[in-house]
Amino acid sequence: MPLYRCLICGENFPGALLGKRSPVGFYATRFVEAASRDDAEALALDQLRNEDELNIPAELRSEDARVFFEEITEINADSERLPNSGFTFFVMGS
C-alpha cells in the first residue's frame, strides 16, 4: 500500500491548549499508508482526532476551528516516518 506524507495546518483552536487567551494554530506532519490520496487524508484526520494534545473540553471548542491539508504527497515506502506525532503551535495573527 502506498505511503503518504500529509502536511496539516489547524487554525483558530482555543488558546487554552497553550495557556493563551488568543486562538492558536498548528502545523503537523503525519505519515499514513493508504490506498489513495483521499484515504490518506481521512486516516490522517482520524489520527489528529485521537491526539491527546488536541483533546479540547466541549465548553472551549470553537466553531471557527478548522483543519486543512496543505499537501498530501505519495512518498517512497522506505522513507523515514518518525516521529509521526507532535505539533508546532503558533498564536493566530502572529
Secondary structure, DSSP 8 states (H G I E B T S, - for coil): --EEEEEEEEEEE-GGGGT-SS-EEEEEEEEEE-SSHHHHHHHHHHHHHT-GGG---GGG--TT-EEEEEEEEEE-TTS--------EEEETT-
